[in-house]
Amino acid sequence: LAPALHLSTSFLPNEQGFIYSRIDQPTRQRAEEVLGNLEGGSCILYSSGSSATSAIIHHIVPKSIFLLGVGYHGTKHVVTQFKNLTRCQVTEIDDPNTIDWNKVQKGDL
């Protein structure tokens, strides 16, 4: 028998230690555990694409980011904040087929 899905977005204070669903919640914990086991490692789920983008950029710490010009505005915002903090080079491109792959270094995004 599977545990119930928790659809709550907020919790009563000190209710199992959960505060707000974007921070953590029981269903997400179970999903991370199941996916991690399927992949033979661990898993982290994010509540938004922007938070996932920020996490991967700060984990990799690239020197260069190639950003598709017509992409999601939230991604552009996260990349701009990272650039301002780190002086990472950001190159906006209109067509991924125009990238000179000889200039892309290990760790670039």
Biopython code that builds the backbone (N, CA, C, O; Angstrom):
import numpy as np
from Bio.PDB.StructureBuilder import StructureBuilder

atoms = [
    (1, "LEU", "N", (0.841, -1.170, 0.000)),
    (1, "LEU", "CA", (0.000, 0.000, 0.000)),
    (1, "LEU", "C", (0.896, 1.247, 0.000)),
    (1, "LEU", "O", (1.818, 1.357, 0.809)),
    (2, "ALA", "N", (0.618, 2.170, -0.905)),
    (2, "ALA", "CA", (1.425, 3.388, -1.009)),
    (2, "ALA", "C", (0.914, 4.455, -0.053)),
    (2, "ALA", "O", (-0.293, 4.578, 0.154)),
    (3, "PRO", "N", (1.831, 5.231, 0.535)),
    (3, "PRO", "CA", (1.398, 6.348, 1.394)),
    (3, "PRO", "C", (0.611, 7.371, 0.580)),
    (3, "PRO", "O", (0.776, 7.468, -0.636)),
    (4, "ALA", "N", (-0.230, 8.120, 1.249)),
    (4, "ALA", "CA", (-1.037, 9.143, 0.581)),
    (4, "ALA", "C", (-0.153, 10.241, 0.000)),
    (4, "ALA", "O", (0.921, 10.534, 0.525)),
    (5, "LEU", "N", (-0.623, 10.843, -1.096)),
    (5, "LEU", "CA", (0.051, 12.007, -1.657)),
    (5, "LEU", "C", (-0.293, 13.219, -0.805)),
    (5, "LEU", "O", (-1.444, 13.376, -0.395)),
    (6, "HIS", "N", (0.665, 14.063, -0.535)),
    (6, "HIS", "CA", (0.446, 15.293, 0.226)),
    (6, "HIS", "C", (0.342, 16.444, -0.761)),
    (6, "HIS", "O", (1.335, 16.833, -1.376)),
    (7, "LEU", "N", (-0.831, 16.975, -0.908)),
    (7, "LEU", "CA", (-1.050, 18.067, -1.850)),
    (7, "LEU", "C", (-0.942, 19.440, -1.199)),
    (7, "LEU", "O", (-1.065, 20.457, -1.880)),
    (8, "SER", "N", (-0.717, 19.481, 0.094)),
    (8, "SER", "CA", (-0.639, 20.760, 0.812)),
    (8, "SER", "C", (0.506, 21.610, 0.288)),
    (8, "SER", "O", (1.566, 21.111, -0.090)),
    (9, "THR", "N", (0.253, 22.919, 0.280)),
    (9, "THR", "CA", (1.321, 23.867, -0.037)),
    (9, "THR", "C", (1.871, 24.509, 1.221)),
    (9, "THR", "O", (2.951, 25.101, 1.201)),
    (10, "SER", "N", (1.136, 24.394, 2.311)),
    (10, "SER", "CA", (1.615, 24.926, 3.588)),
    (10, "SER", "C", (1.218, 23.963, 4.703)),
    (10, "SER", "O", (0.307, 23.151, 4.541)),
    (11, "PHE", "N", (1.899, 24.061, 5.816)),
    (11, "PHE", "CA", (1.700, 23.148, 6.927)),
    (11, "PHE", "C", (1.572, 23.936, 8.216)),
    (11, "PHE", "O", (2.055, 25.064, 8.313)),
    (12, "LEU", "N", (0.928, 23.347, 9.198)),
    (12, "LEU", "CA", (0.878, 23.953, 10.520)),
    (12, "LEU", "C", (2.289, 23.971, 11.097)),
    (12, "LEU", "O", (3.087, 23.085, 10.793)),
    (13, "PRO", "N", (2.608, 24.957, 11.918)),
    (13, "PRO", "CA", (3.948, 25.002, 12.520)),
    (13, "PRO", "C", (4.295, 23.676, 13.210)),
    (13, "PRO", "O", (3.487, 23.097, 13.938)),
    (14, "ASN", "N", (5.523, 23.222, 12.955)),
    (14, "ASN", "CA", (6.064, 21.996, 13.556)),
    (14, "ASN", "C", (5.331, 20.718, 13.163)),
    (14, "ASN", "O", (5.523, 19.686, 13.807)),
    (15, "GLU", "N", (4.502, 20.758, 12.132)),
    (15, "GLU", "CA", (3.828, 19.548, 11.658)),
    (15, "GLU", "C", (4.845, 18.715, 10.861)),
    (15, "GLU", "O", (5.087, 18.990, 9.686)),
    (16, "GLN", "N", (5.422, 17.726, 11.484)),
    (16, "GLN", "CA", (6.431, 16.857, 10.880)),
    (16, "GLN", "C", (7.646, 17.633, 10.383)),
    (16, "GLN", "O", (8.411, 17.120, 9.566)),
    (17, "GLY", "N", (7.837, 18.865, 10.865)),
    (17, "GLY", "CA", (8.988, 19.657, 10.457)),
    (17, "GLY", "C", (8.837, 20.349, 9.120)),
    (17, "GLY", "O", (9.787, 20.977, 8.653)),
    (18, "PHE", "N", (7.676, 20.261, 8.484)),
    (18, "PHE", "CA", (7.458, 20.888, 7.186)),
    (18, "PHE", "C", (6.846, 22.271, 7.369)),
    (18, "PHE", "O", (6.034, 22.486, 8.269)),
    (19, "ILE", "N", (7.243, 23.209, 6.507)),
    (19, "ILE", "CA", (6.754, 24.576, 6.588)),
    (19, "ILE", "C", (5.977, 24.936, 5.321)),
    (19, "ILE", "O", (4.836, 25.394, 5.387)),
    (20, "TYR", "N", (6.606, 24.723, 4.181)),
    (20, "TYR", "CA", (6.051, 25.154, 2.898)),
    (20, "TYR", "C", (6.497, 24.161, 1.840)),
    (20, "TYR", "O", (7.646, 23.717, 1.843)),
    (21, "SER", "N", (5.588, 23.810, 0.930)),
    (21, "SER", "CA", (5.866, 22.715, -0.005)),
    (21, "SER", "C", (7.032, 22.976, -0.950)),
    (21, "SER", "O", (7.653, 22.018, -1.412)),
    (22, "ARG", "N", (7.353, 24.217, -1.255)),
    (22, "ARG", "CA", (8.497, 24.476, -2.139)),
    (22, "ARG", "C", (9.824, 24.225, -1.443)),
    (22, "ARG", "O", (10.849, 24.042, -2.099)),
    (23, "ILE", "N", (9.807, 24.217, -0.113)),
    (23, "ILE", "CA", (11.021, 23.922, 0.636)),
    (23, "ILE", "C", (11.178, 22.411, 0.784)),
    (23, "ILE", "O", (12.239, 21.857, 0.497)),
    (24, "ASP", "N", (10.122, 21.758, 1.231)),
    (24, "ASP", "CA", (10.146, 20.305, 1.410)),
    (24, "ASP", "C", (8.741, 19.841, 1.741)),
    (24, "ASP", "O", (7.948, 20.593, 2.307)),
    (25, "GLN", "N", (8.438, 18.614, 1.392)),
    (25, "GLN", "CA", (7.171, 18.008, 1.768)),
    (25, "GLN", "C", (7.255, 16.498, 1.578)),
    (25, "GLN", "O", (8.103, 16.022, 0.823)),
    (26, "PRO", "N", (6.390, 15.734, 2.249)),
    (26, "PRO", "CA", (6.524, 14.271, 2.273)),
    (26, "PRO", "C", (6.498, 13.600, 0.906)),
    (26, "PRO", "O", (7.267, 12.669, 0.669)),
    (27, "THR", "N", (5.637, 14.049, 0.007)),
    (27, "THR", "CA", (5.563, 13.423, -1.312)),
    (27, "THR", "C", (6.868, 13.615, -2.081)),
    (27, "THR", "O", (7.338, 12.693, -2.747)),
    (28, "ARG", "N", (7.449, 14.797, -1.993)),
    (28, "ARG", "CA", (8.720, 15.048, -2.663)),
    (28, "ARG", "C", (9.822, 14.162, -2.073)),
    (28, "ARG", "O", (10.643, 13.622, -2.814)),
    (29, "GLN", "N", (9.844, 14.012, -0.761)),
    (29, "GLN", "CA", (10.852, 13.147, -0.133)),
    (29, "GLN", "C", (10.748, 11.717, -0.654)),
    (29, "GLN", "O", (11.765, 11.086, -0.947)),
    (30, "ARG", "N", (9.538, 11.209, -0.768)),
    (30, "ARG", "CA", (9.359, 9.840, -1.280)),
    (30, "ARG", "C", (9.786, 9.750, -2.742)),
    (30, "ARG", "O", (10.443, 8.788, -3.139)),
    (31, "ALA", "N", (9.414, 10.748, -3.544)),
    (31, "ALA", "CA", (9.794, 10.748, -4.953)),
    (31, "ALA", "C", (11.307, 10.784, -5.114)),
    (31, "ALA", "O", (11.854, 10.069, -5.954)),
    (32, "GLU", "N", (11.993, 11.608, -4.320)),
    (32, "GLU", "CA", (13.460, 11.670, -4.379)),
    (32, "GLU", "C", (14.076, 10.322, -4.006)),
    (32, "GLU", "O", (15.037, 9.878, -4.633)),
    (33, "GLU", "N", (13.526, 9.687, -3.001)),
    (33, "GLU", "CA", (14.046, 8.393, -2.575)),
    (33, "GLU", "C", (13.853, 7.331, -3.655)),
    (33, "GLU", "O", (14.772, 6.568, -3.952)),
    (34, "VAL", "N", (12.655, 7.282, -4.243)),
    (34, "VAL", "CA", (12.364, 6.287, -5.280)),
    (34, "VAL", "C", (13.231, 6.523, -6.514)),
    (34, "VAL", "O", (13.828, 5.582, -7.038)),
    (35, "LEU", "N", (13.308, 7.762, -6.980)),
    (35, "LEU", "CA", (14.111, 8.070, -8.174)),
    (35, "LEU", "C", (15.596, 7.828, -7.915)),
    (35, "LEU", "O", (16.304, 7.318, -8.783)),
    (36, "GLY", "N", (16.061, 8.189, -6.740)),
    (36, "GLY", "CA", (17.456, 7.928, -6.388)),
    (36, "GLY", "C", (17.767, 6.445, -6.400)),
    (36, "GLY", "O", (18.810, 6.033, -6.907)),
    (37, "ASN", "N", (16.871, 5.636, -5.847)),
    (37, "ASN", "CA", (17.063, 4.184, -5.859)),
    (37, "ASN", "C", (17.044, 3.624, -7.268)),
    (37, "ASN", "O", (17.824, 2.726, -7.585)),
    (38, "LEU", "N", (16.163, 4.139, -8.122)),
    (38, "LEU", "CA", (16.102, 3.676, -9.516)),
    (38, "LEU", "C", (17.394, 3.981, -10.267)),
    (38, "LEU", "O", (17.830, 3.201, -11.115)),
    (39, "GLU", "N", (17.996, 5.114, -9.950)),
    (39, "GLU", "CA", (19.218, 5.544, -10.625)),
    (39, "GLU", "C", (20.482, 5.043, -9.942)),
    (39, "GLU", "O", (21.588, 5.257, -10.440)),
    (40, "GLY", "N", (20.321, 4.375, -8.794)),
    (40, "GLY", "CA", (21.482, 3.856, -8.082)),
    (40, "GLY", "C", (22.288, 4.928, -7.378)),
    (40, "GLY", "O", (23.498, 4.783, -7.206)),
    (41, "GLY", "N", (21.635, 5.997, -6.970)),
    (41, "GLY", "CA", (22.340, 7.083, -6.286)),
    (41, "GLY", "C", (21.371, 7.879, -5.453)),
    (41, "GLY", "O", (20.579, 7.324, -4.692)),
    (42, "SER", "N", (21.439, 9.171, -5.602)),
    (42, "SER", "CA", (20.513, 10.035, -4.893)),
    (42, "SER", "C", (19.866, 10.984, -5.890)),
    (42, "SER", "O", (20.321, 11.118, -7.026)),
    (43, "CYS", "N", (18.807, 11.635, -5.454)),
    (43, "CYS", "CA", (18.042, 12.509, -6.334)),
    (43, "CYS", "C", (17.616, 13.744, -5.566)),
    (43, "CYS", "O", (17.282, 13.661, -4.384)),
    (44, "ILE", "N", (17.625, 14.877, -6.224)),
    (44, "ILE", "CA", (17.085, 16.107, -5.656)),
    (44, "ILE", "C", (16.064, 16.641, -6.641)),
    (44, "ILE", "O", (16.373, 16.848, -7.814)),
    (45, "LEU", "N", (14.849, 16.865, -6.168)),
    (45, "LEU", "CA", (13.809, 17.473, -6.985)),
    (45, "LEU", "C", (13.679, 18.939, -6.606)),
    (45, "LEU", "O", (13.763, 19.291, -5.430)),
    (46, "TYR", "N", (13.474, 19.787, -7.596)),
    (46, "TYR", "CA", (13.318, 21.211, -7.363)),
    (46, "TYR", "C", (11.893, 21.618, -7.670)),
    (46, "TYR", "O", (11.225, 21.004, -8.502)),
    (47, "SER", "N", (11.431, 22.656, -6.995)),
    (47, "SER", "CA", (10.051, 23.091, -7.151)),
    (47, "SER", "C", (9.860, 24.045, -8.323)),
    (47, "SER", "O", (8.728, 24.399, -8.652)),
    (48, "SER", "N", (10.941, 24.461, -8.952)),
    (48, "SER", "CA", (10.829, 25.329, -10.129)),
    (48, "SER", "C", (12.044, 25.131, -11.030)),
    (48, "SER", "O", (13.107, 24.689, -10.592)),
    (49, "GLY", "N", (11.853, 25.468, -12.287)),
    (49, "GLY", "CA", (12.959, 25.392, -13.227)),
    (49, "GLY", "C", (14.068, 26.368, -12.895)),
    (49, "GLY", "O", (15.246, 26.071, -13.096)),
    (50, "SER", "N", (13.695, 27.538, -12.384)),
    (50, "SER", "CA", (14.706, 28.529, -12.019)),
    (50, "SER", "C", (15.577, 28.045, -10.873)),
    (50, "SER", "O", (16.785, 28.283, -10.868)),
    (51, "SER", "N", (14.977, 27.371, -9.904)),
    (51, "SER", "CA", (15.791, 26.867, -8.793)),
    (51, "SER", "C", (16.699, 25.740, -9.256)),
    (51, "SER", "O", (17.830, 25.628, -8.784)),
    (52, "ALA", "N", (16.226, 24.908, -10.166)),
    (52, "ALA", "CA", (17.076, 23.841, -10.721)),
    (52, "ALA", "C", (18.217, 24.435, -11.538)),
    (52, "ALA", "O", (19.355, 23.974, -11.452)),
    (53, "THR", "N", (17.908, 25.460, -12.332)),
    (53, "THR", "CA", (18.934, 26.132, -13.128)),
    (53, "THR", "C", (19.995, 26.762, -12.234)),
    (53, "THR", "O", (21.191, 26.621, -12.488)),
    (54, "SER", "N", (19.560, 27.450, -11.198)),
    (54, "SER", "CA", (20.493, 28.080, -10.275)),
    (54, "SER", "C", (21.388, 27.043, -9.598)),
    (54, "SER", "O", (22.594, 27.253, -9.465)),
    (55, "ALA", "N", (20.803, 25.931, -9.173)),
    (55, "ALA", "CA", (21.579, 24.887, -8.493)),
    (55, "ALA", "C", (22.657, 24.304, -9.403)),
    (55, "ALA", "O", (23.794, 24.123, -8.968)),
    (56, "ILE", "N", (22.319, 24.009, -10.651)),
    (56, "ILE", "CA", (23.301, 23.387, -11.544)),
    (56, "ILE", "C", (24.399, 24.385, -11.909)),
    (56, "ILE", "O", (25.565, 24.006, -12.016)),
    (57, "ILE", "N", (24.040, 25.657, -12.102)),
    (57, "ILE", "CA", (25.053, 26.661, -12.425)),
    (57, "ILE", "C", (26.018, 26.851, -11.243)),
    (57, "ILE", "O", (27.231, 26.926, -11.438)),
    (58, "HIS", "N", (25.486, 26.927, -10.043)),
    (58, "HIS", "CA", (26.347, 27.118, -8.874)),
    (58, "HIS", "C", (27.142, 25.866, -8.532)),
    (58, "HIS", "O", (28.186, 25.961, -7.887)),
    (59, "HIS", "N", (26.677, 24.712, -8.943)),
    (59, "HIS", "CA", (27.431, 23.472, -8.721)),
    (59, "HIS", "C", (28.599, 23.372, -9.707)),
    (59, "HIS", "O", (29.717, 23.026, -9.324)),
    (60, "ILE", "N", (28.333, 23.675, -10.960)),
    (60, "ILE", "CA", (29.366, 23.548, -12.003)),
    (60, "ILE", "C", (30.326, 24.744, -11.994)),
    (60, "ILE", "O", (31.515, 24.575, -12.266)),
    (61, "VAL", "N", (29.832, 25.936, -11.690)),
    (61, "VAL", "CA", (30.599, 27.188, -11.712)),
    (61, "VAL", "C", (31.331, 27.337, -13.057)),
    (61, "VAL", "O", (32.561, 27.332, -13.107)),
    (62, "PRO", "N", (30.563, 27.468, -14.135)),
    (62, "PRO", "CA", (31.192, 27.580, -15.456)),
    (62, "PRO", "C", (31.881, 28.919, -15.666)),
    (62, "PRO", "O", (31.520, 29.923, -15.053)),
    (63, "LYS", "N", (32.879, 28.917, -16.543)),
    (63, "LYS", "CA", (33.523, 30.172, -16.929)),
    (63, "LYS", "C", (32.751, 30.825, -18.069)),
    (63, "LYS", "O", (32.802, 32.042, -18.248)),
    (64, "SER", "N", (32.034, 30.003, -18.840)),
    (64, "SER", "CA", (31.228, 30.499, -19.953)),
    (64, "SER", "C", (29.881, 29.796, -19.974)),
    (64, "SER", "O", (29.769, 28.606, -19.680)),
    (65, "ILE", "N", (28.857, 30.573, -20.334)),
    (65, "ILE", "CA", (27.521, 30.024, -20.529)),
    (65, "ILE", "C", (27.037, 30.486, -21.893)),
    (65, "ILE", "O", (27.096, 31.672, -22.217)),
    (66, "PHE", "N", (26.563, 29.546, -22.681)),
    (66, "PHE", "CA", (25.952, 29.849, -23.975)),
    (66, "PHE", "C", (24.447, 29.806, -23.763)),
    (66, "PHE", "O", (23.890, 28.761, -23.429)),
    (67, "LEU", "N", (23.794, 30.939, -23.956)),
    (67, "LEU", "CA", (22.394, 31.091, -23.614)),
    (67, "LEU", "C", (21.580, 31.304, -24.880)),
    (67, "LEU", "O", (21.837, 32.231, -25.648)),
    (68, "LEU", "N", (20.600, 30.440, -25.088)),
    (68, "LEU", "CA", (19.731, 30.568, -26.254)),
    (68, "LEU", "C", (18.880, 31.818, -26.090)),
    (68, "LEU", "O", (18.146, 31.951, -25.110)),
    (69, "GLY", "N", (18.975, 32.728, -27.042)),
    (69, "GLY", "CA", (18.322, 34.031, -26.949)),
    (69, "GLY", "C", (16.816, 33.981, -26.778)),
    (69, "GLY", "O", (16.240, 34.872, -26.153)),
    (70, "VAL", "N", (16.164, 32.960, -27.317)),
    (70, "VAL", "CA", (14.702, 32.883, -27.227)),
    (70, "VAL", "C", (14.254, 32.011, -26.061)),
    (70, "VAL", "O", (13.095, 31.602, -26.002)),
    (71, "GLY", "N", (15.156, 31.727, -25.145)),
    (71, "GLY", "CA", (14.844, 30.844, -24.028)),
    (71, "GLY", "C", (13.977, 31.497, -22.965)),
    (71, "GLY", "O", (13.555, 32.645, -23.100)),
    (72, "TYR", "N", (13.725, 30.754, -21.922)),
    (72, "TYR", "CA", (12.867, 31.182, -20.818)),
    (72, "TYR", "C", (13.476, 32.364, -20.074)),
    (72, "TYR", "O", (14.665, 32.359, -19.757)),
    (73, "HIS", "N", (12.661, 33.369, -19.798)),
    (73, "HIS", "CA", (13.164, 34.603, -19.155)),
    (73, "HIS", "C", (13.715, 34.335, -17.757)),
    (73, "HIS", "O", (14.643, 35.020, -17.327)),
    (74, "GLY", "N", (13.163, 33.352, -17.037)),
    (74, "GLY", "CA", (13.666, 33.027, -15.706)),
    (74, "GLY", "C", (15.098, 32.520, -15.753)),
    (74, "GLY", "O", (15.906, 32.832, -14.878)),
    (75, "THR", "N", (15.409, 31.731, -16.786)),
    (75, "THR", "CA", (16.777, 31.235, -16.960)),
    (75, "THR", "C", (17.724, 32.400, -17.232)),
    (75, "THR", "O", (18.824, 32.453, -16.682)),
    (76, "LYS", "N", (17.297, 33.326, -18.077)),
    (76, "LYS", "CA", (18.125, 34.501, -18.364)),
    (76, "LYS", "C", (18.400, 35.295, -17.087)),
    (76, "LYS", "O", (19.513, 35.777, -16.875)),
    (77, "HIS", "N", (17.390, 35.424, -16.251)),
    (77, "HIS", "CA", (17.557, 36.171, -15.002)),
    (77, "HIS", "C", (18.571, 35.479, -14.088)),
    (77, "HIS", "O", (19.444, 36.140, -13.526)),
    (78, "VAL", "N", (18.466, 34.163, -13.935)),
    (78, "VAL", "CA", (19.402, 33.404, -13.089)),
    (78, "VAL", "C", (20.821, 33.523, -13.638)),
    (78, "VAL", "O", (21.765, 33.727, -12.876)),
    (79, "VAL", "N", (20.976, 33.397, -14.950)),
    (79, "VAL", "CA", (22.293, 33.492, -15.575)),
    (79, "VAL", "C", (22.874, 34.896, -15.396)),
    (79, "VAL", "O", (24.068, 35.041, -15.135)),
    (80, "THR", "N", (22.042, 35.925, -15.533)),
    (80, "THR", "CA", (22.519, 37.298, -15.351)),
    (80, "THR", "C", (22.995, 37.528, -13.918)),
    (80, "THR", "O", (24.032, 38.156, -13.704)),
    (81, "GLN", "N", (22.248, 37.028, -12.939)),
    (81, "GLN", "CA", (22.684, 37.151, -11.548)),
    (81, "GLN", "C", (24.018, 36.447, -11.326)),
    (81, "GLN", "O", (24.902, 36.985, -10.659)),
    (82, "PHE", "N", (24.166, 35.243, -11.883)),
    (82, "PHE", "CA", (25.424, 34.501, -11.735)),
    (82, "PHE", "C", (26.569, 35.265, -12.393)),
    (82, "PHE", "O", (27.659, 35.364, -11.829)),
    (83, "LYS", "N", (26.324, 35.802, -13.579)),
    (83, "LYS", "CA", (27.345, 36.576, -14.297)),
    (83, "LYS", "C", (27.789, 37.779, -13.463)),
    (83, "LYS", "O", (28.983, 38.061, -13.375)),
    (84, "ASN", "N", (26.845, 38.482, -12.856)),
    (84, "ASN", "CA", (27.179, 39.660, -12.055)),
    (84, "ASN", "C", (27.989, 39.294, -10.816)),
    (84, "ASN", "O", (28.806, 40.094, -10.359)),
    (85, "LEU", "N", (27.781, 38.122, -10.274)),
    (85, "LEU", "CA", (28.512, 37.683, -9.083)),
    (85, "LEU", "C", (29.894, 37.124, -9.399)),
    (85, "LEU", "O", (30.812, 37.233, -8.586)),
    (86, "THR", "N", (30.044, 36.526, -10.578)),
    (86, "THR", "CA", (31.261, 35.765, -10.869)),
    (86, "THR", "C", (32.049, 36.251, -12.073)),
    (86, "THR", "O", (33.172, 35.799, -12.292)),
    (87, "ARG", "N", (31.503, 37.138, -12.839)),
    (87, "ARG", "CA", (32.128, 37.601, -14.083)),
    (87, "ARG", "C", (32.221, 36.488, -15.132)),
    (87, "ARG", "O", (33.091, 36.511, -16.002)),
    (88, "CYS", "N", (31.321, 35.528, -15.034)),
    (88, "CYS", "CA", (31.215, 34.468, -16.035)),
    (88, "CYS", "C", (30.875, 35.106, -17.385)),
    (88, "CYS", "O", (30.082, 36.046, -17.451)),
    (89, "GLN", "N", (31.473, 34.595, -18.449)),
    (89, "GLN", "CA", (31.173, 35.108, -19.783)),
    (89, "GLN", "C", (29.878, 34.466, -20.269)),
    (89, "GLN", "O", (29.743, 33.243, -20.256)),
    (90, "VAL", "N", (28.924, 35.293, -20.699)),
    (90, "VAL", "CA", (27.655, 34.797, -21.215)),
    (90, "VAL", "C", (27.545, 35.203, -22.677)),
    (90, "VAL", "O", (27.686, 36.377, -23.022)),
    (91, "THR", "N", (27.294, 34.221, -23.527)),
    (91, "THR", "CA", (27.138, 34.466, -24.951)),
    (91, "THR", "C", (25.732, 34.068, -25.355)),
    (91, "THR", "O", (25.360, 32.898, -25.274)),
    (92, "GLU", "N", (24.944, 35.057, -25.795)),
    (92, "GLU", "CA", (23.598, 34.743, -26.280)),
    (92, "GLU", "C", (23.695, 34.303, -27.729)),
    (92, "GLU", "O", (24.363, 34.926, -28.553)),
    (93, "ILE", "N", (23.007, 33.212, -28.007)),
    (93, "ILE", "CA", (23.019, 32.677, -29.375)),
    (93, "ILE", "C", (21.586, 32.531, -29.866)),
    (93, "ILE", "O", (20.674, 32.265, -29.084)),
    (94, "ASP", "N", (21.400, 32.708, -31.167)),
    (94, "ASP", "CA", (20.072, 32.551, -31.764)),
    (94, "ASP", "C", (19.840, 31.127, -32.240)),
    (94, "ASP", "O", (18.706, 30.651, -32.275)),
    (95, "ASP", "N", (20.913, 30.456, -32.603)),
    (95, "ASP", "CA", (20.801, 29.110, -33.168)),
    (95, "ASP", "C", (21.923, 28.247, -32.598)),
    (95, "ASP", "O", (23.097, 28.540, -32.822)),
    (96, "PRO", "N", (21.577, 27.179, -31.861)),
    (96, "PRO", "CA", (22.626, 26.338, -31.270)),
    (96, "PRO", "C", (23.549, 25.708, -32.311)),
    (96, "PRO", "O", (24.656, 25.283, -31.978)),
    (97, "ASN", "N", (23.115, 25.645, -33.546)),
    (97, "ASN", "CA", (23.952, 25.068, -34.598)),
    (97, "ASN", "C", (25.086, 25.997, -35.012)),
    (97, "ASN", "O", (25.961, 25.601, -35.782)),
    (98, "THR", "N", (25.077, 27.242, -34.503)),
    (98, "THR", "CA", (26.128, 28.199, -34.883)),
    (98, "THR", "C", (27.275, 28.238, -33.874)),
    (98, "THR", "O", (28.223, 29.000, -34.061)),
    (99, "ILE", "N", (27.212, 27.440, -32.817)),
    (99, "ILE", "CA", (28.277, 27.434, -31.807)),
    (99, "ILE", "C", (29.548, 26.831, -32.408)),
    (99, "ILE", "O", (29.506, 25.787, -33.057)),
    (100, "ASP", "N", (30.668, 27.498, -32.184)),
    (100, "ASP", "CA", (31.964, 26.938, -32.568)),
    (100, "ASP", "C", (32.398, 26.005, -31.432)),
    (100, "ASP", "O", (32.946, 26.457, -30.427)),
    (101, "TRP", "N", (32.152, 24.723, -31.596)),
    (101, "TRP", "CA", (32.385, 23.736, -30.533)),
    (101, "TRP", "C", (33.844, 23.631, -30.151)),
    (101, "TRP", "O", (34.149, 23.109, -29.079)),
    (102, "ASN", "N", (34.762, 24.105, -30.982)),
    (102, "ASN", "CA", (36.189, 24.111, -30.652)),
    (102, "ASN", "C", (36.512, 25.118, -29.546)),
    (102, "ASN", "O", (37.542, 25.001, -28.881)),
    (103, "LYS", "N", (35.624, 26.118, -29.346)),
    (103, "LYS", "CA", (35.839, 27.121, -28.317)),
    (103, "LYS", "C", (35.187, 26.757, -26.985)),
    (103, "LYS", "O", (35.427, 27.424, -25.979)),
    (104, "VAL", "N", (34.384, 25.729, -26.966)),
    (104, "VAL", "CA", (33.700, 25.322, -25.735)),
    (104, "VAL", "C", (34.660, 24.484, -24.892)),
    (104, "VAL", "O", (35.218, 23.486, -25.347)),
    (105, "GLN", "N", (34.830, 24.927, -23.650)),
    (105, "GLN", "CA", (35.749, 24.259, -22.731)),
    (105, "GLN", "C", (35.000, 23.316, -21.792)),
    (105, "GLN", "O", (33.786, 23.435, -21.628)),
    (106, "LYS", "N", (35.714, 22.390, -21.185)),
    (106, "LYS", "CA", (35.123, 21.505, -20.202)),
    (106, "LYS", "C", (34.522, 22.349, -19.083)),
    (106, "LYS", "O", (35.179, 23.248, -18.559)),
    (107, "GLY", "N", (33.282, 22.063, -18.718)),
    (107, "GLY", "CA", (32.603, 22.803, -17.667)),
    (107, "GLY", "C", (31.767, 23.973, -18.139)),
    (107, "GLY", "O", (31.007, 24.545, -17.357)),
    (108, "ASP", "N", (31.894, 24.344, -19.420)),
    (108, "ASP", "CA", (31.031, 25.408, -19.956)),
    (108, "ASP", "C", (29.610, 24.879, -20.086)),
    (108, "ASP", "O", (29.380, 23.681, -20.257)),
    (109, "LEU", "N", (28.682, 25.796, -20.002)),
    (109, "LEU", "CA", (27.285, 25.438, -20.198)),
    (109, "LEU", "C", (26.724, 26.158, -21.394)),
    (109, "LEU", "O", (25.551, 25.985, -21.724)),
]
sb = StructureBuilder()
sb.init_structure("model")
sb.init_model(0)
sb.init_chain("A")
sb.init_seg("    ")
for serial, (resi, resn, name, xyz) in enumerate(atoms, 1):
    if name == "N":
        sb.init_residue(resn, " ", resi, " ")
    sb.init_atom(name, np.array(xyz, "f"), 0.0, 1.0, " ", f" {name:<3s}", serial, name[0])
structure = sb.get_structure()
